[in-house]
């Protein structure tokens, strides 16, 4: 943002030939079980801030694509497996969670040309208003994003990566990835646009668990 979310000819041989086919089918069933939600998996999941982050990128004067991240994102996902459209998500992080390639750029973001007057603990928040299932394990999630004192609707293209007990804690766990695009000028963060790209590509990674 600165200057710089897939025939044996003889009958005696037919039986052995069938065995590999049965064996090959097993992994597919296992994969489906690990990703498809079931009724017992519904409920509230809390973000794991150690494995939840946002990566953002934008054009820097045509010379390069600048990239930064937001670490330690917190939030809650309420999953309704019977009616996925009734699911909800809320997330937040402080401005201090923004990390760019250089400390000077981090400081620049908090200066007069960007987050003027904001403190490092000022929160950026997202609260869903609509969930639209869009194919197997995918959905469009629309919500209100509040950034730099401005609240606007944003739609995320969300992909359910896995829903299964954690291999570490054995508690129900879920993983999502999401993508979206924002315009800096929509949130009064348009310094140096259009030389520095107004459009920002966002990729979101979330792991969450119960309990």
Secondary structure, 3 states (H helix, E strand, C coil): CCCCCCCCCCHHHHHHHHHHHHHHHHHHHHHHHHHCCCHHHCEEEEECHHHCEEEEEEEECCCEEEEEEEECCEEEEEECCCCHHHCEEEEEEEHHHEECCCHHHHHHHCCCCCCCCCCCCCEEEEEEEEEEECCCCEEEEEEEEEECCEEEEEEEEEEEEEEEECCCCCCEEEEEEEEEEEEHHHHCCCCCCCCECCEEEEEEEEEEECC
